[in-house]
Amino acid sequence: MAIRSIVFEGDALLRKKSRIVTDFNDRLHALLDDMAETMAAADGVGLAAPQVGILRRAVVIDVGEGVIELINPEIVATEGEQDGPEGCLSVPERQGMVIRPMKVRVKAQDRNGNWFELEGEELLARACCHEIDHLDGVLFIDKMYQECSFEEENTQEEQGE
């Protein structure tokens, strides 16, 4: 495993659509392992392959319950709405408010090519949407309606605002 360099906003690669993964082999496994290590080292919640310079439909997510790997993910159902702050490892100096579904159901493949469905709520739902957007060249700043800082959001929550 290795920590890979993260691609930052302004790099045209982040705006391209990723290709479907068709080879479920050692190279894919190494990529997923490296992405998980890179995400952890950067203290992130999710990381998409384009963020490490690979235009393949693969993401890793960890909201505190272990790494989830999604290959060729597709959101098949959403429910409700949540409004909250987001940031991105590829846009390190910005945070903003983004509306996302409260619940999602995602169809994806695992590292061996087996199809499965994942249901996520709250932070997991937000992370799934955010990372799948990366696979289509969409950044959270494209959906952000207000710039903010996480410090401001945490202060408002502590004050009951």
Summary of the structure (lengths in Angstrom):
residues: 161
radius of gyration: 15.3
end to end distance: 43.1
largest distance: 50.4
contacts: 489
relative contact order: 0.18
helix: 32%
strand: 34%
